[in-house]
Amino acid sequence: MTKPNANTKLKRWRSVYFFIFIAGAIALLLSGASMSKFFSLKSFLDVESFYTHLTPPEETDRYNRNEVLTTVQIVIQKIQKEIEKLREMHRDPSSSSPSEIVLKQGVFLADILGLLEALHSEVHKGSFIAHPLMKEKKRFDKPASYFLREEIRKYVRIKPNRLGKQNFMGANATFTSIGHACFSMKEDLEEYMDYDIGEICNDDWKLAQKLMVHGCDPLPRRRCFSRAPKLYNKPLPIKDSMWKLPDDRNVRWSQYRCKNFTCLASNNNARKGFFKCADCFNLTHHEMPRWIRLDGDSTSNQTSEADFFIDDVLGIKLGEIRIGLDFSVGTGTFAARMKEFNVTIVSATINLGAPFSEMIALRGLVPLYLTINQRLPFFDNTLDLIHTTRFLDGWIDFVLLDFVLYDWDRVLRPGGLLWIDAFFCLKEDLYDYLQAFKMLRYKKHKWIVVPKIDKDDQEVFFSAVLEKPPRPFR
């Protein structure tokens, strides 16, 4: 009676070990297939396909193709033979004891593991480099699969060239991009990309600006028509548009407290809903006198002792200042005044509680809708002048200020001017901010620090006009 029971137990043990072995073999196959992130289990079992993925044409000289093929074939043959042995042992349970089966399977699995580890080591020694397009595709497919909204997935996927050749930019495909912070603002971005293709977009510019300000910049493009004002009227002629308030019908007012330009230009600051530029829309009394001398009065337009006049600054590089950037919070008055001196200025701003971009455009000037997070869309050494006011103040982080200043230095040409206009900060932080500007090693043409009189001597103004050195190539 004992022998049949023992045979029954032996059969059960062998059945268990058989399935354990099969699971272990499959695990080994999967681990081998994962040695390179871009080939699958199917390609591992197919020797030629495996080697095609493993060895791109430009890397064939780095390791021996025959050695790789031989190793893969040995692994497959060993697994096949061991499976046949297990089947025979299952038919004849009395041929081996349970302990012998466990020992043989352990030796076999160790043998297979050693072969796979050797193959894995050979791959790394070969410094495997995948084709650039293949690598980019893998990288860009991950953002596509992260989002649920189909428009985002379509936008961020690689767009291969239809003819299969490199385009005039030297790329095999077009790679679209979005800001890295878009991944932490998934819900907001998917709301922004929720629209009907070919229809009118939602009135969601404020959502778009929220995404941009929080680092989701650049935003993906959209395939819907942006909303326009209901009754758009033609802008004023250029001779009138500079110093007159535009037509209220030319702006969408749904996201602002004020619903017209008269409200913005009024002295009732409490209801305007924006800051830093409370009087920017008051063109006649506040904006028109700025940066110029009126009726021979050398101080009539100064908002503080830190202000400089345009003609004084342009006199530093007489006839050399032609194009520039105004990175400020404002309605384009600096660009309007510089236009009178035959200097073309692009005004970079965002709509902080008021339609600054629309106002600049309606005055006949060029608005650049840009956040501080973004690299300037100008090529190196191209601008004659960069001016900033009411923007880079004592709120800004020192490391961020470094990145901003170095990018301004990138686009400013040798001999170009950086005009820091009425930068204000706490007196205790002044030294640190001044060091940030000094590290540029620019030539000082104008440099002044004065107290900000409305802050009980706790804050100061700093203004400077600095010239970028030539820095010849070495």
Sine and cosine of phi, psi and omega as CSV:
sin_phi,cos_phi,sin_psi,cos_psi,sin_omega,cos_omega
0.00,0.00,-0.39,0.92,-0.07,-1.00
-0.97,0.26,-0.61,0.79,-0.07,-1.00
-0.90,0.45,-0.72,0.69,0.05,-1.00
-0.85,0.52,-0.63,0.78,0.01,-1.00
-0.90,0.44,-0.66,0.75,0.01,-1.00
-0.90,0.44,-0.66,0.75,0.03,-1.00
-0.89,0.46,-0.65,0.76,0.01,-1.00
-0.89,0.46,-0.69,0.72,0.02,-1.00
-0.90,0.43,-0.64,0.77,-0.01,-1.00
-0.89,0.45,-0.66,0.75,0.04,-1.00
-0.88,0.47,-0.68,0.74,0.00,-1.00
-0.89,0.45,-0.70,0.71,0.01,-1.00
-0.88,0.48,-0.68,0.73,-0.02,-1.00
-0.91,0.41,-0.59,0.80,0.05,-1.00
-0.89,0.45,-0.67,0.75,0.02,-1.00
-0.90,0.44,-0.72,0.69,0.00,-1.00
-0.90,0.43,-0.57,0.82,0.03,-1.00
-0.86,0.50,-0.74,0.67,-0.02,-1.00
-0.94,0.35,-0.56,0.83,0.08,-1.00
-0.88,0.47,-0.68,0.73,0.01,-1.00
-0.89,0.46,-0.72,0.70,0.01,-1.00
-0.85,0.52,-0.70,0.72,0.02,-1.00
-0.89,0.46,-0.65,0.76,0.03,-1.00
-0.91,0.43,-0.64,0.76,0.02,-1.00
-0.90,0.44,-0.67,0.75,0.03,-1.00
-0.90,0.44,-0.66,0.75,0.02,-1.00
-0.88,0.48,-0.65,0.76,0.03,-1.00
-0.90,0.43,-0.67,0.75,0.03,-1.00
-0.87,0.49,-0.69,0.72,0.00,-1.00
-0.91,0.41,-0.63,0.78,0.03,-1.00
-0.92,0.40,-0.59,0.81,0.06,-1.00
-0.92,0.38,-0.62,0.79,0.00,-1.00
-0.93,0.37,-0.42,0.91,-0.02,-1.00
-1.00,0.05,0.07,1.00,0.01,-1.00
-0.86,0.51,-0.58,0.81,0.10,-1.00
-0.88,-0.47,0.69,-0.73,-0.19,-0.98
-0.94,0.34,-0.12,0.99,-0.12,-0.99
-0.89,-0.45,0.13,0.99,0.11,-0.99
-0.87,-0.50,0.41,-0.91,-0.20,-0.98
-0.95,-0.32,0.03,-1.00,0.02,-1.00
-0.88,0.47,-0.60,0.80,0.02,-1.00
-0.88,0.47,-0.67,0.74,-0.01,-1.00
-0.94,0.35,-0.45,0.89,0.03,-1.00
-0.94,0.35,-0.64,0.77,0.01,-1.00
-0.96,0.29,-0.45,0.89,0.06,-1.00
-1.00,-0.04,0.95,-0.32,-0.17,-0.99
-0.87,0.50,-0.75,0.66,-0.05,-1.00
-0.91,0.42,-0.67,0.74,0.02,-1.00
-0.90,0.44,-0.65,0.76,0.02,-1.00
-0.86,0.51,-0.73,0.69,-0.05,-1.00
-0.94,0.34,-0.53,0.85,0.03,-1.00
-0.88,0.48,-0.68,0.73,0.03,-1.00
-0.95,0.32,-0.63,0.78,-0.11,-0.99
-0.94,0.34,-0.55,0.83,-0.14,-0.99
-0.82,-0.57,1.00,-0.07,0.10,-1.00
-0.92,0.40,0.39,-0.92,-0.11,-0.99
-0.81,0.58,-0.62,0.78,-0.09,-1.00
-0.97,0.25,-0.09,1.00,-0.05,-1.00
-0.93,-0.38,0.12,0.99,-0.11,-0.99
-0.90,0.43,-0.41,0.91,-0.02,-1.00
-0.98,0.18,-0.13,0.99,-0.11,-0.99
-0.99,0.10,-0.45,0.89,0.07,-1.00
-0.48,-0.88,0.31,-0.95,-0.16,-0.99
-0.98,0.18,0.83,-0.55,-0.01,-1.00
-0.90,0.43,-0.64,0.77,-0.04,-1.00
-0.89,0.45,-0.59,0.81,0.01,-1.00
-0.91,0.42,-0.65,0.76,0.01,-1.00
-0.91,0.41,-0.73,0.68,0.01,-1.00
-0.87,0.49,-0.68,0.74,-0.01,-1.00
-0.89,0.46,-0.68,0.73,0.00,-1.00
-0.89,0.46,-0.69,0.72,0.01,-1.00
-0.89,0.45,-0.68,0.73,0.01,-1.00
-0.89,0.45,-0.65,0.76,0.03,-1.00
-0.87,0.49,-0.70,0.71,0.01,-1.00
-0.86,0.50,-0.73,0.69,-0.03,-1.00
-0.90,0.43,-0.70,0.72,-0.01,-1.00
-0.90,0.44,-0.66,0.75,0.01,-1.00
-0.89,0.45,-0.67,0.74,0.02,-1.00
-0.90,0.44,-0.69,0.73,0.01,-1.00
-0.88,0.47,-0.70,0.71,0.01,-1.00
-0.89,0.45,-0.66,0.75,-0.03,-1.00
-0.92,0.39,-0.58,0.82,0.04,-1.00
-0.90,0.43,-0.64,0.76,0.05,-1.00
-0.90,0.44,-0.67,0.74,0.04,-1.00
-0.87,0.49,-0.68,0.74,0.00,-1.00
-0.90,0.44,-0.59,0.81,0.04,-1.00
-0.91,0.41,-0.66,0.75,0.03,-1.00
-0.91,0.42,-0.67,0.74,0.03,-1.00
-0.90,0.44,-0.54,0.84,0.02,-1.00
-0.94,0.35,-0.55,0.83,0.03,-1.00
-0.96,0.28,-0.57,0.82,-0.05,-1.00
-0.86,-0.52,0.99,0.12,-0.10,-0.99
-0.90,0.44,-0.38,0.93,-0.09,-1.00
-0.99,0.15,-0.05,1.00,-0.09,-1.00
-0.96,0.26,-0.46,0.89,-0.04,-1.00
-0.57,-0.82,0.48,-0.87,0.06,-1.00
-0.99,0.11,0.32,-0.95,0.02,-1.00
-0.84,0.54,-0.64,0.76,-0.02,-1.00
-0.91,0.42,-0.60,0.80,0.04,-1.00
-0.91,0.41,-0.64,0.76,0.01,-1.00
-0.88,0.47,-0.73,0.69,0.00,-1.00
-0.87,0.49,-0.68,0.73,-0.02,-1.00
-0.89,0.45,-0.71,0.71,-0.01,-1.00
-0.89,0.45,-0.68,0.74,-0.02,-1.00
-0.92,0.39,-0.59,0.80,0.05,-1.00
-0.90,0.44,-0.67,0.74,0.04,-1.00
-0.90,0.44,-0.67,0.74,-0.02,-1.00
-0.89,0.46,-0.75,0.66,-0.03,-1.00
-0.90,0.45,-0.61,0.79,0.06,-1.00
-0.90,0.44,-0.61,0.79,0.03,-1.00
-0.89,0.45,-0.73,0.68,0.00,-1.00
-0.90,0.44,-0.68,0.73,0.00,-1.00
-0.87,0.49,-0.65,0.76,0.03,-1.00
-0.89,0.46,-0.67,0.74,0.03,-1.00
-0.89,0.46,-0.69,0.72,-0.01,-1.00
-0.92,0.40,-0.64,0.77,0.03,-1.00
-0.91,0.43,-0.61,0.80,0.04,-1.00
-0.90,0.43,-0.67,0.74,0.03,-1.00
-0.90,0.44,-0.67,0.74,0.03,-1.00
-0.87,0.49,-0.66,0.75,0.03,-1.00
-0.90,0.44,-0.64,0.77,0.01,-1.00
-0.89,0.45,-0.62,0.78,0.02,-1.00
-0.88,0.48,-0.71,0.70,-0.01,-1.00
-0.93,0.36,-0.59,0.81,0.05,-1.00
-0.90,0.44,-0.49,0.87,-0.01,-1.00
-0.98,0.21,-0.01,1.00,-0.01,-1.00
0.76,0.65,0.83,0.55,-0.09,-1.00
-0.84,0.54,0.75,-0.66,0.03,-1.00
-0.78,-0.63,0.88,-0.47,0.01,-1.00
-0.98,0.19,0.28,-0.96,0.06,-1.00
-0.87,0.49,0.68,-0.73,-0.07,-1.00
-0.81,0.59,-0.66,0.75,-0.03,-1.00
-0.91,0.41,-0.62,0.79,0.03,-1.00
-0.90,0.43,-0.69,0.73,0.01,-1.00
-0.90,0.44,-0.69,0.73,0.01,-1.00
-0.90,0.44,-0.61,0.79,-0.02,-1.00
-0.90,0.44,-0.68,0.73,0.04,-1.00
-0.88,0.47,-0.68,0.74,-0.05,-1.00
-0.93,0.37,-0.64,0.76,-0.09,-1.00
-0.99,0.11,-0.32,0.95,0.06,-1.00
-0.95,0.32,-0.43,0.90,0.00,-1.00
-0.91,0.42,-0.74,0.68,0.11,-0.99
-0.86,0.52,-0.60,0.80,-0.01,-1.00
-0.89,0.46,-0.64,0.77,-0.03,-1.00
-0.99,0.17,-0.24,0.97,-0.04,-1.00
-0.96,0.28,-0.59,0.81,-0.07,-1.00
-1.00,-0.06,0.45,-0.89,0.00,-1.00
-1.00,-0.06,-0.54,0.84,-0.06,-1.00
-0.93,0.37,0.82,-0.57,-0.12,-0.99
-0.90,0.44,-0.53,0.85,0.00,-1.00
-0.90,0.43,-0.60,0.80,0.05,-1.00
-0.93,0.38,-0.68,0.73,-0.03,-1.00
-0.88,0.48,-0.66,0.75,0.02,-1.00
-0.92,0.39,-0.61,0.79,-0.08,-1.00
-0.92,0.38,-0.70,0.71,-0.15,-0.99
-1.00,0.09,-0.22,0.98,0.05,-1.00
-0.93,0.37,0.45,-0.89,0.06,-1.00
-0.90,0.44,0.65,-0.76,0.05,-1.00
-0.94,-0.34,1.00,-0.07,-0.04,-1.00
-0.89,0.46,0.55,-0.83,0.08,-1.00
-0.91,0.42,0.68,-0.73,-0.11,-0.99
-0.90,0.44,-0.54,0.84,-0.03,-1.00
-1.00,0.06,-0.05,1.00,0.03,-1.00
0.96,0.29,0.26,0.97,-0.02,-1.00
-0.87,-0.50,0.24,-0.97,0.07,-1.00
-0.92,0.38,0.64,-0.77,0.04,-1.00
-1.00,0.09,-0.09,-1.00,-0.07,-1.00
-0.91,0.41,-0.24,0.97,0.05,-1.00
-1.00,-0.06,0.03,1.00,0.06,-1.00
0.99,0.13,0.34,0.94,-0.01,-1.00
-0.89,-0.46,0.51,-0.86,0.03,-1.00
-0.99,0.13,-0.13,0.99,-0.06,-1.00
-0.35,-0.94,0.13,-0.99,0.08,-1.00
-0.97,-0.25,0.79,-0.62,-0.04,-1.00
-0.94,-0.35,0.95,-0.32,0.02,-1.00
-1.00,0.09,0.38,-0.92,-0.09,-1.00
-0.68,-0.73,0.43,-0.90,0.16,-0.99
-0.69,-0.72,0.34,-0.94,0.00,-1.00
-0.91,0.42,0.55,-0.84,-0.05,-1.00
-0.89,0.45,-0.50,0.87,-0.02,-1.00
-0.94,0.35,-0.21,0.98,0.05,-1.00
-0.86,0.51,-0.46,0.89,-0.04,-1.00
-0.96,0.29,-0.47,0.88,0.05,-1.00
-1.00,0.06,-0.11,0.99,0.03,-1.00
-0.86,-0.51,0.68,0.73,-0.12,-0.99
-0.83,0.56,-0.74,0.67,-0.06,-1.00
-0.90,0.44,-0.68,0.73,0.01,-1.00
-0.90,0.44,-0.67,0.74,-0.02,-1.00
-0.92,0.39,-0.63,0.77,0.01,-1.00
-0.94,0.35,-0.52,0.85,0.12,-0.99
-0.91,0.41,-0.66,0.75,0.02,-1.00
-0.89,0.45,-0.58,0.82,-0.03,-1.00
-1.00,-0.04,0.23,0.97,0.02,-1.00
-1.00,-0.07,0.99,-0.15,-0.03,-1.00
-0.39,-0.92,0.19,-0.98,0.07,-1.00
-0.99,-0.10,0.82,-0.58,-0.05,-1.00
-0.86,0.50,0.77,-0.64,0.03,-1.00
1.00,0.09,-0.04,1.00,0.01,-1.00
-0.98,-0.18,-0.10,-0.99,0.01,-1.00
-0.98,0.19,0.73,-0.68,0.03,-1.00
-0.91,0.41,0.36,-0.93,0.14,-0.99
-0.92,0.39,0.36,-0.93,0.06,-1.00
-0.99,0.14,0.96,0.29,-0.19,-0.98
-0.82,-0.57,0.52,0.86,0.00,-1.00
-0.88,0.48,-0.51,0.86,0.00,-1.00
-0.93,0.36,-0.60,0.80,0.10,-0.99
-0.89,0.45,-0.67,0.75,0.03,-1.00
-0.88,0.47,-0.67,0.74,0.00,-1.00
-0.93,0.38,-0.59,0.81,0.08,-1.00
-0.86,0.50,-0.70,0.71,0.03,-1.00
-0.88,0.48,-0.70,0.71,-0.02,-1.00
-0.89,0.45,-0.74,0.67,-0.05,-1.00
-0.89,0.45,-0.52,0.86,-0.01,-1.00
-1.00,-0.02,0.26,0.97,0.16,-0.99
0.98,-0.20,-0.12,0.99,0.05,-1.00
-0.99,0.13,0.94,0.34,-0.14,-0.99
-0.56,-0.83,0.89,-0.45,0.26,0.97
-0.99,0.14,0.47,-0.88,0.11,-0.99
-0.99,0.15,0.41,-0.91,0.14,-0.99
-0.93,0.37,0.48,-0.88,0.13,-0.99
-0.94,0.34,0.29,-0.96,0.02,-1.00
-0.78,-0.63,0.41,-0.91,0.01,-1.00
-0.94,-0.33,0.81,0.58,0.11,-0.99
-0.62,-0.78,0.30,-0.95,-0.06,-1.00
-1.00,0.02,0.80,-0.60,-0.01,-1.00
-0.91,0.40,0.54,-0.84,0.00,-1.00
-0.94,0.33,0.61,-0.79,0.05,-1.00
-0.89,-0.46,0.33,-0.95,0.09,-1.00
-0.84,0.54,0.51,-0.86,-0.08,-1.00
-0.90,0.43,-0.66,0.75,-0.06,-1.00
-0.81,-0.59,0.93,0.37,-0.05,-1.00
-0.94,0.35,0.77,-0.63,0.01,-1.00
-0.95,-0.32,0.52,-0.86,-0.03,-1.00
-0.87,0.49,0.60,-0.80,-0.02,-1.00
-0.90,0.43,0.28,-0.96,0.05,-1.00
-0.92,0.39,0.45,-0.89,0.09,-1.00
-0.86,0.52,0.44,-0.90,-0.11,-0.99
-0.86,0.50,-0.52,0.85,-0.01,-1.00
-0.95,0.32,-0.32,0.95,0.00,-1.00
-0.96,-0.29,-0.41,0.91,-0.20,-0.98
-0.95,0.31,-0.39,0.92,-0.10,-1.00
-0.90,0.43,-0.65,0.76,-0.17,-0.99
-0.81,-0.59,0.37,0.93,0.10,-1.00
-0.84,-0.54,0.58,-0.82,0.05,-1.00
-0.91,0.41,0.67,-0.74,-0.02,-1.00
-0.95,0.32,0.08,-1.00,0.07,-1.00
-0.94,0.33,0.76,-0.64,-0.02,-1.00
-0.89,0.46,-0.42,0.91,-0.06,-1.00
-0.95,0.32,-0.17,0.99,-0.08,-1.00
-1.00,-0.04,0.24,0.97,0.00,-1.00
-0.71,-0.70,0.60,-0.80,0.16,-0.99
-1.00,0.07,0.90,-0.44,-0.14,-0.99
-0.99,-0.17,0.12,0.99,-0.18,-0.98
-0.89,0.45,-0.44,0.90,-0.10,-0.99
-0.97,-0.23,0.23,0.97,-0.05,-1.00
-0.86,-0.52,0.44,-0.90,0.09,-1.00
-0.94,0.34,-0.75,0.66,0.10,-0.99
-0.96,0.27,0.58,-0.81,-0.03,-1.00
-0.90,-0.43,0.20,0.98,0.06,-1.00
-0.30,-0.95,0.23,-0.97,-0.02,-1.00
-0.95,0.32,-0.47,0.88,0.03,-1.00
-0.89,0.46,-0.66,0.76,0.06,-1.00
-0.88,0.47,-0.69,0.73,-0.02,-1.00
-0.91,0.42,-0.57,0.82,-0.05,-1.00
-1.00,0.10,-0.15,0.99,-0.04,-1.00
-0.96,0.29,0.19,-0.98,-0.01,-1.00
-1.00,0.04,0.00,1.00,0.00,-1.00
-0.99,0.11,0.99,0.10,-0.09,-1.00
-0.93,0.36,-0.37,0.93,-0.13,-0.99
-0.90,0.44,-0.48,0.88,-0.10,-1.00
-0.96,-0.26,0.15,0.99,-0.09,-1.00
-0.98,0.19,-0.56,0.83,0.05,-1.00
0.99,0.16,0.26,0.97,0.09,-1.00
-0.65,-0.76,0.22,-0.98,-0.10,-1.00
-0.67,-0.74,0.01,-1.00,0.01,-1.00
0.92,0.39,-0.33,0.94,-0.08,-1.00
-0.60,-0.80,0.79,0.61,-0.13,-0.99
-0.89,0.45,-0.42,0.91,-0.05,-1.00
-0.91,-0.41,0.24,0.97,-0.09,-1.00
-0.89,0.46,-0.47,0.88,-0.05,-1.00
-1.00,-0.01,-0.04,1.00,0.09,-1.00
-1.00,0.04,1.00,0.09,-0.16,-0.99
-0.94,0.34,-0.60,0.80,-0.14,-0.99
-0.98,0.20,-0.72,0.69,-0.11,-0.99
-1.00,-0.03,-0.61,0.80,-0.07,-1.00
-0.99,-0.14,-0.71,0.71,-0.16,-0.99
-1.00,0.10,-0.69,0.73,-0.10,-0.99
-0.84,0.55,-0.60,0.80,-0.05,-1.00
-0.98,0.18,-0.10,1.00,-0.17,-0.98
-0.95,0.30,0.61,-0.79,0.14,-0.99
0.93,0.36,0.08,1.00,0.02,-1.00
-0.74,-0.67,0.33,-0.94,0.09,-1.00
-1.00,0.01,0.73,-0.68,0.00,-1.00
-0.91,-0.41,0.79,-0.61,0.11,-0.99
0.79,0.61,0.62,0.78,0.05,-1.00
0.97,0.24,-0.01,1.00,0.01,-1.00
-1.00,0.08,0.91,-0.41,-0.09,-1.00
-0.98,0.21,-0.12,0.99,-0.04,-1.00
-0.80,-0.59,0.07,1.00,-0.16,-0.99
-0.91,0.42,-0.46,0.89,-0.09,-1.00
-0.97,-0.23,0.03,1.00,-0.11,-0.99
-0.98,0.20,0.80,-0.60,0.11,-0.99
-1.00,0.08,-0.30,0.95,0.11,-0.99
-0.35,-0.94,0.17,-0.99,0.01,-1.00
-0.95,0.32,-0.12,0.99,-0.01,-1.00
-1.00,0.03,-0.03,1.00,-0.04,-1.00
-0.98,0.22,0.58,-0.81,0.13,-0.99
-0.91,-0.41,0.36,-0.93,0.04,-1.00
-0.99,-0.11,0.53,-0.85,-0.04,-1.00
-0.88,0.47,-0.70,0.71,-0.06,-1.00
-0.90,0.43,-0.52,0.85,0.06,-1.00
-0.93,0.37,-0.66,0.75,-0.02,-1.00
-0.93,0.36,-0.71,0.70,0.00,-1.00
-0.91,0.41,-0.44,0.90,0.03,-1.00
-0.92,0.39,-0.32,0.95,0.03,-1.00
-0.91,0.41,-0.63,0.78,-0.01,-1.00
-0.79,-0.61,0.91,0.41,-0.16,-0.99
-0.83,0.56,0.86,-0.52,0.05,-1.00
0.99,0.17,-0.02,1.00,-0.06,-1.00
-0.98,-0.17,-0.29,0.96,-0.05,-1.00
-1.00,-0.04,0.93,-0.38,-0.07,-1.00
-0.85,-0.52,-0.63,0.77,-0.04,-1.00
-0.70,-0.71,0.49,-0.87,-0.01,-1.00
-0.20,-0.98,-0.03,-1.00,-0.04,-1.00
-0.81,-0.59,0.71,-0.71,0.14,-0.99
-0.94,-0.35,0.95,-0.30,-0.02,-1.00
-0.98,-0.20,1.00,0.02,-0.15,-0.99
-0.53,-0.85,0.13,-0.99,0.20,-0.98
-0.99,-0.17,0.92,-0.38,-0.06,-1.00
-0.05,-1.00,-0.06,-1.00,-0.05,-1.00
-0.94,-0.33,0.31,0.95,0.09,-1.00
1.00,-0.04,0.20,0.98,-0.05,-1.00
-0.89,0.45,-0.62,0.78,0.02,-1.00
-0.87,0.49,-0.70,0.72,0.03,-1.00
-0.90,0.43,-0.61,0.80,0.02,-1.00
-0.90,0.45,-0.69,0.72,0.01,-1.00
-0.93,0.36,-0.65,0.76,0.00,-1.00
-0.91,0.41,-0.48,0.88,0.04,-1.00
-0.89,0.46,-0.54,0.84,0.04,-1.00
-0.92,0.40,-0.34,0.94,0.05,-1.00
-0.97,-0.22,0.30,0.95,0.02,-1.00
0.88,0.48,0.58,0.81,0.08,-1.00
-0.90,-0.44,0.78,-0.62,0.00,-1.00
-1.00,-0.02,0.86,-0.51,-0.03,-1.00
-0.86,-0.51,0.75,-0.66,0.16,-0.99
-1.00,-0.08,0.76,-0.65,-0.06,-1.00
-0.98,-0.20,0.90,-0.43,0.03,-1.00
-1.00,-0.07,0.81,-0.59,0.00,-1.00
-0.31,-0.95,0.21,-0.98,0.17,-0.98
-0.79,-0.61,0.19,-0.98,-0.11,-0.99
-1.00,0.00,0.99,0.13,-0.01,-1.00
-0.99,0.10,0.98,0.17,0.06,-1.00
0.99,0.15,0.03,1.00,-0.01,-1.00
-0.39,-0.92,0.40,-0.92,-0.06,-1.00
-0.98,0.20,0.92,0.38,-0.03,-1.00
-0.90,0.44,-0.70,0.72,-0.04,-1.00
-0.89,0.46,-0.71,0.71,0.02,-1.00
-0.90,0.44,-0.64,0.77,-0.01,-1.00
-0.89,0.46,-0.71,0.71,0.00,-1.00
-0.87,0.49,-0.71,0.70,-0.02,-1.00
-0.91,0.42,-0.65,0.76,-0.02,-1.00
-0.93,0.36,-0.32,0.95,0.09,-1.00
-0.99,0.13,-0.06,1.00,0.01,-1.00
1.00,0.02,0.36,0.93,-0.01,-1.00
-0.92,-0.40,0.08,-1.00,-0.10,-1.00
-0.96,-0.27,0.92,-0.39,0.07,-1.00
-1.00,-0.03,0.69,-0.72,0.07,-1.00
-0.92,-0.40,0.95,-0.32,-0.07,-1.00
-0.99,0.17,0.97,-0.22,-0.25,-0.97
-0.54,-0.84,0.67,-0.74,0.10,-1.00
-0.99,-0.15,0.24,-0.97,0.00,-1.00
-0.94,0.33,-0.29,0.96,-0.01,-1.00
-0.95,0.31,-0.36,0.93,-0.25,-0.97
-1.00,-0.09,0.62,-0.78,0.13,-0.99
-0.91,0.42,0.70,-0.72,-0.06,-1.00
-0.88,0.47,0.70,-0.71,-0.05,-1.00
-0.99,0.10,0.75,0.66,0.07,-1.00
-0.79,-0.61,0.49,-0.87,0.02,-1.00
-0.98,0.21,0.26,-0.97,-0.06,-1.00
-0.88,0.48,0.62,-0.78,0.16,-0.99
0.83,0.56,0.76,0.65,-0.08,-1.00
-0.86,-0.50,-0.42,0.91,-0.09,-1.00
-0.99,-0.12,0.56,-0.83,0.04,-1.00
-1.00,0.06,-0.44,0.90,-0.13,-0.99
-0.50,-0.86,0.65,-0.76,0.23,-0.97
-0.80,-0.59,0.80,-0.60,-0.02,-1.00
-0.85,-0.53,0.63,-0.78,0.05,-1.00
-0.58,-0.81,0.65,-0.76,0.07,-1.00
-0.45,-0.89,0.53,-0.85,0.02,-1.00
0.86,0.50,0.40,0.92,-0.04,-1.00
-0.76,-0.66,-0.90,0.43,0.03,-1.00
-0.99,0.15,1.00,0.01,-0.02,-1.00
-0.86,-0.52,-0.23,-0.97,-0.13,-0.99
-0.93,0.36,0.04,1.00,0.07,-1.00
-0.99,0.15,-0.33,0.95,-0.24,-0.97
-0.99,0.15,0.66,-0.75,0.05,-1.00
-0.91,0.41,0.57,-0.82,-0.07,-1.00
-0.91,0.42,-0.65,0.76,0.01,-1.00
-0.92,0.39,-0.67,0.74,0.06,-1.00
-0.87,0.49,-0.67,0.74,0.03,-1.00
-0.86,0.50,-0.63,0.78,0.06,-1.00
-0.85,0.53,-0.76,0.65,-0.02,-1.00
-0.87,0.48,-0.66,0.76,0.00,-1.00
-0.90,0.43,-0.75,0.67,-0.06,-1.00
-0.91,0.42,-0.62,0.78,0.02,-1.00
-0.92,0.38,-0.54,0.84,0.05,-1.00
-0.95,0.31,-0.60,0.80,0.10,-0.99
-0.89,0.45,-0.66,0.75,0.06,-1.00
-0.88,0.48,-0.59,0.81,-0.01,-1.00
-0.87,0.49,-0.70,0.71,-0.10,-0.99
-1.00,0.04,-0.27,0.96,0.00,-1.00
-0.99,0.16,0.75,-0.66,-0.04,-1.00
-0.97,0.26,0.37,-0.93,0.12,-0.99
-0.84,0.54,0.77,-0.64,-0.07,-1.00
1.00,0.02,-0.09,1.00,0.04,-1.00
-0.96,0.28,0.29,-0.96,-0.09,-1.00
-0.94,-0.34,0.69,-0.72,0.16,-0.99
-0.95,-0.31,0.90,-0.44,-0.05,-1.00
-0.96,-0.30,0.97,-0.24,0.10,-1.00
-1.00,-0.01,0.91,-0.41,-0.18,-0.98
-0.93,-0.37,0.95,-0.31,0.10,-0.99
0.82,0.57,0.77,0.63,0.16,-0.99
-0.95,0.32,0.80,-0.60,0.01,-1.00
-0.84,-0.55,0.52,-0.86,-0.03,-1.00
-0.38,-0.93,0.13,-0.99,0.11,-0.99
-0.90,0.43,0.59,-0.81,-0.02,-1.00
-0.85,0.52,-0.58,0.81,-0.04,-1.00
-0.94,0.35,-0.35,0.94,0.01,-1.00
-0.99,-0.11,-0.07,1.00,-0.15,-0.99
-0.85,0.53,-0.72,0.69,-0.07,-1.00
-0.84,0.54,-0.71,0.71,-0.03,-1.00
-0.90,0.45,-0.66,0.75,0.01,-1.00
-0.93,0.37,-0.64,0.77,0.01,-1.00
-0.89,0.45,-0.58,0.82,0.04,-1.00
-0.90,0.44,-0.57,0.82,0.03,-1.00
-0.89,0.45,-0.62,0.78,0.03,-1.00
-0.97,0.24,-0.57,0.82,-0.02,-1.00
-0.93,0.38,-0.48,0.88,-0.05,-1.00
-0.91,0.41,-0.26,0.97,0.07,-1.00
-0.93,0.36,-0.37,0.93,-0.01,-1.00
0.86,0.50,0.63,0.77,0.05,-1.00
-0.99,0.12,0.40,-0.92,0.10,-1.00
-0.97,0.26,0.74,-0.67,-0.02,-1.00
-1.00,0.03,0.88,-0.48,0.12,-0.99
-0.98,-0.18,-0.65,0.76,0.06,-1.00
-0.66,-0.75,0.62,-0.79,-0.07,-1.00
-0.34,-0.94,0.89,-0.45,-0.07,-1.00
-0.54,-0.84,0.63,-0.78,0.09,-1.00
-0.79,-0.61,0.82,-0.57,0.00,-1.00
-0.71,-0.70,0.45,-0.89,0.03,-1.00
-0.94,0.33,0.53,-0.85,0.09,-1.00
-1.00,-0.01,0.96,-0.29,-0.27,-0.96
-0.93,0.37,-0.38,0.93,-0.05,-1.00
-1.00,0.02,0.13,0.99,-0.05,-1.00
-0.85,-0.52,0.47,0.88,0.06,-1.00
0.80,0.60,0.64,0.77,0.07,-1.00
0.90,0.43,0.37,0.93,0.03,-1.00
-1.00,-0.08,-0.34,0.94,0.00,-1.00
-0.83,-0.56,0.36,-0.93,0.00,-1.00
-0.71,-0.70,0.39,-0.92,0.15,-0.99
-0.99,-0.17,0.59,-0.81,0.10,-0.99
-0.73,-0.68,0.78,-0.62,0.07,-1.00
-0.74,-0.67,0.53,-0.85,0.00,-1.00
-0.37,-0.93,0.46,-0.89,0.20,-0.98
-0.84,-0.54,0.89,-0.46,-0.12,-0.99
-0.84,-0.54,0.55,-0.83,-0.03,-1.00
-0.93,-0.37,0.78,-0.62,0.02,-1.00
-0.94,0.35,0.76,-0.66,0.01,-1.00
-0.95,0.30,0.31,-0.95,-0.06,-1.00
-0.93,0.38,-0.58,0.81,-0.04,-1.00
0.72,0.69,0.92,0.40,-0.04,-1.00
-0.88,0.47,0.48,-0.88,0.00,-1.00
-0.90,0.44,0.65,-0.76,0.02,-1.00
-0.93,-0.38,0.00,0.00,0.00,0.00
